[in-house]
């Protein structure tokens, strides 16, 4: 895995976790390119997210809430 991408994920996670409606972060793909994903519980939670971190695009994906099994 690309060290720059992993560092960007850590930075994004530090910046967004704890915000209302943010349920997680991950590395993903958008248009076949690496990106950073922020999982949100509803569309309103995506407001104010950064567009890029470390040169990588940030994509919000509505996932609902995660529950422990």
SULQUI-V396041 format. One record per residue. PSI is psi in degrees with one decimal (* if undefined). Layout:
psi
PSI
PSI
This chain:
psi
144.5
125.1
-35.9
-38.9
-42.9
-40.3
-39.9
-39.0
-44.1
-43.8
-45.7
-46.1
-45.0
-35.4
-33.5
-25.2
138.6
-15.2
145.8
130.9
-9.5
123.5
-12.6
172.0
158.2
170.8
134.7
-160.2
141.2
121.1
43.9
16.8
149.2
141.8
174.1
136.0
134.8
118.6
130.1
152.5
-24.6
162.5
-34.0
-25.9
-16.4
-9.7
135.8
4.3
146.9
150.2
-32.6
148.9
125.9
25.4
-0.3
139.0
142.9
126.4
130.2
134.5
123.4
120.4
-9.0
-167.3
145.0
142.6
141.2
135.5
*
